[in-house]
Structures are given as C-alpha cells and as structure tokens.
Amino acid sequence: MVNWGVIGAGGIARRRTIPEGIVKANNAELVAVMDIDDKVVGEVAGEYKVKACTKEDELLSDENVQAVYIATPVNLHCKQVIAAANKGKHILCEKSMAMTVEECEKMIEVCSDASVKLGLGYMMRFHTIHTRIKEMIQQGLLGRIVMARAQLSCWYPEIQGAWRQKKELGGGGSLIDMGTHCIDLLEFILDSKVAEVSCFTGNLAHKYEVEDTAVVLMRFENGAQGIVDNCFSIPDDSSKNMLEIYGTKGSILCKGTIGQGDGGEAISYIEGKKKEYDADQKREPVSSGEIINPKPINIYQAEIEHFSDCIINDTEPSISGEDGMWSQRVGLACYESASTGKVVKINKRR
C-alpha cells in the first residue's frame, strides 16, 4: 500500500483523482491534502478524514506521505516537483509538465538524483477502448495507418481567477490544456512520435489572453498524418470529442472516449481484402461495422494503481518525465508554428 498526499486539492483532484483514483485504488491510501484555499482543503480533508495542510512543506515533511499527486497551475509544477523530490517523495504530476523544456529537464534531473519516480497524468492512455485500438493496429488489422484525428473541446467562458485563461500561469489555452492530451493519445495509439506540425490558433468566442480555438496538422515519424482540434469555444453537448483512425484496410471511429470518463463508443470498419478502384464510389447508406466494447475501467483508478505498483515493485512508470518533456517540446513547436505561420519540425534534443 502506498500512502498518498495531494498538492492542489481543488479542481481535478477533488472532482476526479481523489474520489475515483486514490480512494478507489487497491494499492493506495490518501493520508494528506494541501491547498492554499483554507475552505477547500478543510472540506476535502474532512470528507476523507485525512490531514489538512495549507503549505507545501507541511505536507512534504510528513514522513507518512510516500507519493504526491500535484494538480496545481502549471507555473508551480517545477518548484513543487523539485521540493517533493528533495523530500524523497515519488511524484505523479498533472500535465502540462512545466512552462519550459528547461524546467522539464531540471525536474527529471532532480528526481533521478533523488532516486524517486516521476510520472505524468496522461490518464486517457488507460482507457480500455484506446488500449484495444492500439492492439488492433499492432496486429495489422487496419493495414498501414494513413491518418488520425483527435478532438477535445468544451465551452469555457471567461471566469475571474481561472488560471487556465492566463498565459503566465498555464502556458497557453485550449491547445496546451487539451491538445497535449490529444497529441499524446495519438502518439500512444499509433506508437509513433510527431515529426512536424503546422498550427493555427485564435480567439473566436472569448476575450481572455490565451487561445480559445486551436487546430494542429501533424506528420508522424511513421508517415501517417494527423489532426488535433481543441476549442474552449464550442458548447459542451455540441462537441462529441471524436477519435478517428484510418488505415489502408479500414478505420476505427470513436465518440466520447476522449475526456475524463471511461465510456464512449467505438466502431471498427475493417476491409481486409484488397480493393479495386470504384469510379462510381457507390456506398451503402449505413456501413456495417463491429462495436469495440472492452470492459471499461476507471482511468483515474488505473492511473493511480499503475503508479503505486511502480513504487511497490520498483519499476518505471509507463508515462515518464521524459514523455512529459517530449509533450512540452511538441506543444511549444505548435505555438511557434502558430506565431510564424510555418511548419515546425520537432527538436528531438534530450
């Protein structure tokens, strides 16, 4: 059993990771929570009957805490990860990992020197539909992958004090907040890194300083091409958070698997035999497909159980600090493309 502390007890930690992940995990126990908001930390600590802290050092100095989950604004991640590592705590850090690649490098170095594990919160990799799609691609059922798309959008109006709407706190808007999830997911499913990007961003609905609309066109190292679109400017029920994978032997179309839940639907359309060109392009009004329906698991519980297992058995997290740093490189390349209007190749320097 791994004893967990949480830094940043409001937001996603309170809504999802604590109740669905740490509390439900078979190999984890919540022992302390920290937040600068006295009311929030008091309520969360009271609900779960754990220690309440209003300062980071108070939680990190608790010898009962073995691992910390960091769910604070992005600009705080670097110093909090370093502080936790220096106290000998293993760290699961929410994305985005940091504000700069240099901060990511420092976080990885300090964790390595302290012999503590560092993982990133790309929990959508644990969705059973996503892992099944990855298996299908590895089995060659879709042939050569030629194109993929991932969408994650919502309605996010101007909210006073919202750190995701301030560049100095979050590093950007819909692209860095949601787009990094989508890019990481496509790289995971396709088992191929992004090689170059072309990105467009804008403020089409809201007046805050970060983008509310972003589209990324990308080419993967395996030659496949991709699209990631992320908006804070589409009403929630109007964005179906689509995942689409297309290959030379068929396709897989998903609705609602990208996000914070373990549900959604997915259908595969596999045409294994070699096809000739059909000049008439006659198609059935409704194509027959096969539903992909593996047993769902809670992605936050799976994330916490995996990281706890890595601590218990001294193995490396499947989503590492290096993965977080790579995501940072890709995100910054997207912003460079958006500002220059040019295609940007990803700098692979480690």
N, C-alpha and C positions, 0 to 999 in steps of 0.2 A: 504494500500500500504506500502511495506517495502522498505526502502532505502538501497541499497547495495553498498559496497566497495569491491574491489578486490585486494588482495595482491599476486603479481606474475601475471602480466597482459599478459605475453607472453605465449607460449606453448598452453596447452589445454584450458586455459582461453580465449585466443584470438581466437583460432580455433573454439571452440565449446561452452563453458559455457557462455561466454558473449553474442555472437550473437544469439545462439539458446535457451539459458536458461534465463538469467537475462533480456535481452532486450525483448524477446518474452513473458515472463511470464505476466499473467494478474494481478498479485498482487505484482509485484516487479518493482523497478526503479533503474537503475545504476546511481550513483552520483559521484563516485570517483574510480580511479585506481592507483595502486602503482607498480613500478618495479624499480630495481636498474639500468636498462638499459634506459638511457635518451631517446634514439631514439625510443625504443619500447613503453614506456609509453606515449611519446609525440604523437606518431601515433595513439595509441588506444584512448587516451583522446580526440584527435582531431576528430577522426571518430565519436565518440559518444557524443562529446561536454560536457564532464564531467571534473571534477577536476583531475589534474595530480599531483602525489606525487612520490618522489624518496626515501622517508624514511617512514618506517612503522609507526612511531609515528605521523607523519604528517597526515596520513590517519586516524589512530585510535583516534586522538584528535579531529577530525571533528565531532561535535555534530549532524550533519545531517545524518551521517552514523549509521544505526541501526544494520546491519548484514554484516559480511565479509565472502568472499569466499577465502580460502587460497589454492593456487595452486603453491607452491614453492617446491624446493627439500625437500625430506623427513627429512633430518637432521635439517631443520629450523622449522618444524611444531610445536614442543613442545614450544619453546620460543615464537613463533608468536601467538599460541593459548592462551598461558598464558597472553601475553601482551594484546591481544584483550579482553579476559575475564575481566582483571583488568580495562579496559576502559568501561566495560558494554556492549560490543558488542556480539551479537549472532554469532555463528561460524559454517560454513559448511567447513569442512577440507577435502582436497583430501586424498585418500589413497596413500600409506600406512600411518596410523595414526602417527607413530613415529618410532624411531630407536629401542626402547626397550619397554618392558612391563612396566617398572618403569616410563618411560616418559608418557606412556598412562595413568597410574594411577594418575600421577600428573596433567595431563590435565583435566581429569574427575573431580578430587577433586577441582581444582581451578574454573572450570566452575560451579560446583554445589554451591560452596561458594559464587560465584558472581551472582547466580541465572540467568545464561544465558544458552541458549540451545547450545548443541554441536551435530553436525551431521557429518556423513562420506559420501564421494562421491562414493558409490557403485551404480551408476546410472542404471546399467543393470537390477536391480530389477524392474525398472519401465517399461521395455519393455512389451508390451501387450501380445506378444506370451508367454513370460515367466510367466506372471501372470495367463494366461489362462491354461498353463500346470500345474501350482500349483493347480488351482481349480480342474482340471481333476483328479489329484492324490488324492486330498482331497475327491472327490466324489467316489473314489474307482474304477474308470474306468480302471486303469492299474493293479488292484489287489495289491499284495504286491510288492513293489519296491525291486528289487534284485541287480541292477547295474546301474550306471550312469557315463557318461563321459562328460567332458567339455574341449574344445580346444580353445586356443587363441594364435596365433603365427603370426610372421611377419619377414621381413628382416630388421635387424638393424645393419648396418656395423659400423666400428669404425669411430666416429665423434669427432673431437677435441672439448673439453669443455663439452661434453654430460654428465650431472650429473648421468644419469641412468646407465652409464658404470663405475661408481666409487663407490665402496662399502661404503666408509665413507660418501657419500652424499645421496645414495639411499637405502643402506642396503643390496643390492643384485642385481641380474639381472632379467632375464625373469620370474623367479619364484615369486619374491616379487612384481614385477611390474605388471605382467599379471595374474600369478597364483592365487593371492589373490582374484582377481575378480572372477575367475572361481570357486574357493572353496566357496566363499561367495554365489555365484549364486546357486550352488548345494545345499548348506545348506538351502537357502531360498526356493527353489522349493520343496525339499524333506521334509522340516520342521523338520530337524534333524541335530544335530551338529556332527562334525567329532570327532571320539573317538581315533583313532590311525592312524599313517601314516608311509609309507616307501617311501623314496625319493631318486632319482638319478639325479645328475646334472653333467654338463660338459661344456667344451669349444670346440666345434667341428668345428666351422667356423671362429670365431673371436678371437683375442688375448687380448681383454680387461680383466680386473681383475675379473669381475663378470661373472656368468654363462650365456651362450647363449642358453643352452638347459636344460630342466628340465621335469621330469615325476614324478608325485606323485600317489602312490597307497594308498587308504584310506578305512577305515571301519567307517561307520556312527553309531551313537548310536542306530538307529533302525535296525541295522544288515545289511543294504544294503552296497554294496561295490562300490568303485568309482575309476575313473582315471581322472587325470588332467594333460594335457601336454601343455607346453608353450615353444616356441622357438623364439629366435632372429635370427635363422639360417635357416629359410625356406622362399623362395621368396613369396611375398605377394599374388600373384594370385594362388599359389600352396597350400596355407593353407586356407581351407574352414571354419575354426572356427566352428567345429561341436559341437552340443549338442545332446546327446543321453540318453534317459531314458528307461529302460527296467523293466517290471514287469511281474507277473505271468499271466496276462490277455492280455498283448500286449506291444507295445512300441511307443515311440514318437521320431522321428528323425528330427533334425533341421540343417539347413545350413545357416550360416551368421547372425544368431540372436545375437551371442556373439560379442561384439565390440562397436563402438561408434555411430552406426546408429540405426534407428528404423525399419529397413527392415529385410530381410531374409525370409526363407521359412521353414515350419514345416508340417510334415505329421504324423498322428497317425494311428497305425495299432492295432485295438482292436479286440481281440478274446474272447468274453465274456463267451462262453460255455466251459465246462470242456473238456479238450483234452486228448485223449489216446495216448500212445506212438506209434510213427510211425517208425518202424525199417528201412523202406526204405528211410525215410527222403525225400519224394517226395515233391517238392515245385514248385509253379508257377514261371516262369521266372521273371514275374513282379507282385508283390503283389498289391492288391487293398488297398488303404488307403484313409483317409479323410484329406483334407487340413485344417489346423488350420489357420484361417485368420481373427483374430480380427482387428478392426480398429486401425491402428497404431497411436501412439502419440510420439512426440519428447521426448526422455528420459531426456534430459537436461532441457527442459522446465518443464516437470513433476517433476523433482528433485527440481528445484528452487521454483515452485509453492507449492509443499508439505512443504518445509522447511519454506517458507514465511507464509503459512497457520498456521503452528505450532506456529510461533511467534504471529500472529494476534489473534489466538484463545487460546493461552497458552496451547498447547498440546505437547506431546513428539514426537520427530522425529522417524519415523519407523526404521531408520538406525542410531543408537545411538553411543555415545562414547564407551559404553560397547561392542557394536558389533565390533567397530574398535579395541578395546583391544583384543577381542577374536581372530580376524583375525591375530593380531600380534602374539599371542600365537601359533596359528596353523602354521604360516609361519616360526617362529623360530624352531618349532618342526620338520618341513620339513628339514631345514638346518642342524639340529642336526642329523637327520637320514642320510642325505647325507654324512655327515662327519664321522659318526661312523659305517655306514653300518648296523644299527639296526632299528627295528621297534620302534617307539617312541609313547607312549601314551600322549595325550594332558593333560597338567596340568590345571585343572579347577579352581585353586585358583583365587579368585577375588581380 
